[in-house]
Amino acid sequence: MISVREAIVVEGRYDKARLASVVDALVVETRGFGIFKDKELLRMLR
């Protein structure tokens, strides 16, 4: 497993699942354009 200190932002749930199996890091899923509807997630990423 690869250790990464930074967070990794991905678009979909399958991307998140694939990366989570390879890296030891925080993987954040944006759900495509759903990020624009989720103000809390958008605020966190900024």
C-alpha positions in Angstrom: 0.0 0.0 0.0 1.3 3.4 -0.9 1.2 6.1 1.8 0.1 9.6 0.6 -0.1 12.5 3.0 -2.3 14.7 0.8 -6.0 14.1 0.2 -7.0 12.7 -3.2 -10.1 14.0 -4.9 -11.9 11.7 -7.4 -15.1 12.0 -9.4 -16.9 8.7 -8.8 -17.5 5.9 -6.3 -15.6 3.4 -8.5 -12.6 5.7 -8.6 -12.7 6.0 -4.9 -12.9 2.2 -4.4 -10.0 1.5 -6.7 -7.7 4.1 -5.1 -8.7 3.2 -1.6 -7.4 -0.4 -2.3 -4.0 1.0 -3.5 -3.2 4.0 -1.4 -3.3 4.9 2.3 -4.8 8.4 2.1 -8.0 10.3 2.4 -10.0 9.8 -0.8 -12.8 12.3 -1.3 -15.6 11.5 -3.8 -17.2 14.5 -5.6 -20.0 12.5 -7.3 -19.4 14.3 -10.6 -21.4 17.5 -10.9 -23.0 16.7 -7.5 -20.2 18.7 -5.9 -22.0 21.9 -7.0 -25.1 20.8 -5.0 -23.1 19.9 -1.9 -22.1 23.2 -0.4 -20.4 21.7 2.6 -18.1 19.5 0.5 -17.4 22.4 -1.8 -16.4 24.5 1.2 -14.2 21.8 2.5 -12.3 21.4 -0.7 -11.7 25.2 -1.1 
